[in-house]
Amino acid sequence: MSKIKSTLAALAAQNRKALIPFITAGDPAPAMTVPLMHALVDGGADIIELGVPFSDPMADGPVIQRASERALQFGVGLRDVLQFVREFRVNNSETPVVLMGYANPIERLGQQAFIRQAAEAGVDGVLVVDYPPEECEEFASAMQQHDMDTIFLLAPTSTDERMAQVGKIASGYVYYVSLKGVTGSGNLDLTAVADMIPRIRKHVNVPVGVGFGIRDGATARAISSVADGVVIGSRIIQELENTPPEQAVAAVKSFISGVRQALDE
């Protein structure tokens, strides 16, 4: 059983919802990535999504685009991200880490080399925005052979056919994009999300995490009433942008702690 699956199963047994925060590796500085990952866990994160910097992050809004640009200015690439995970694993062997990014860096390294190196580093799952499920069966199978999960996005525009395709090979969880648009955009429509989740569950037998537009404890708690987990990204990046570097780790821990408290109330 993968670490993600066992983590989500344990939460479900406790009737708790998963808190899945996102940060971009290398932002606001490479030396801060691992301390920020530990701060997320200390604040109550169950799974960490670690963004792999990319020059054309088409699913991401301006906030996360800026984070990628800052990381790329430091020269942070996929190999550096894997090293961050290795360093995180020195003191944390339990919290699942999901790499979130785009196909180009993986294809450049080679899928099999990536899978091998990711497993050795301690990665637990990958969400590749531009890997369509119908072209991903071999990749997902190879990932599972290393106890790593392949996570897919579903959107308000996803058809039943697409959900069924995802359901065939998804493992860990699926990430439901609650809004039409990019990360950090729009306002959540809880009713629309609540209507969509049962449709997804008809085709997908893994937990459903919801992201895009979750900005605080109140929206996280509202979403958690219908989903298995909540994903928060842009709001954390904004916290980093608006906080002096020496206070950033404490600020992120405090913010995540507030969201965790709201989820558990």
C-alpha positions, 0 to 999 in steps of 0.5 A: 500500500502506498504511503498516500493511500495509507495516510488517507485511509487512516484519516477516513477511519478517524472521520478527518479530512486531508489537508494538502498544502502546496508550495513551489520548490525553490521559492522564495529561496532554495534554502527555505524549501525544506524548512517550509516543508517541515513547517507545513507538517508542524502546522497540520499538513497530511500530504505535501504537494511540492511544485516543480518549477517550470517556465510555462505553467499553463494551469497556474495563475499569476501567483504560482507563476511568480513562484516558479519564476523566482525559483527558476531564477535560482536555477532550481530544476527537477534534480534539485526538487528531488534533492529537497525531498531527500533532505526532507526525508532525513527527519520525516519518513512519514508525510507523503510528498507529491510532486506537482508539475508538467511533463517537460522536465520528466520527459527530458530526464526520461520517464523510467529514470525519473520514476527510479530517482523519485522513488529513491528520493522518497517521493510518494506521488506525482501529478503531471498536469499535461499527462492525459490519462489515456496516454498514461497507463504505462507510466502509472503502472511503473509508478505503482510498482514503486509504491508511488501514485499517479494523481490526475486532475478533474475539472467542472468541464470533465465528461463522464468518459474522462472521469472513467478514464481517470478512474481506471488508472488513478491512485492515491487521490484525484484532484478536483479543480473546483473552478474553471480557470487557473489556480488562485482565480475566482470564487468557490461555488460550494453548491456546484462542487457538492453536485460534482463530487457524487458524479466523480465518485461514480467513476473513481474509487479513490479519495477526492481532494478539492483545490483552486479557490480555497483561501482560508479555514472557512472555505476549507471547512466548507469544502471538506463537508463534501470532499475527502481533502482540501488543497491550498496553494496560491494563498500560501504563496501569497503569505510568503510574498507578504512576509519577510524571509526571516518570518516566512517559516513561522507565518506558513506554520501559523496559517496552516495551523489555522486551516487545520483547526478549522477542518477539525472543528 
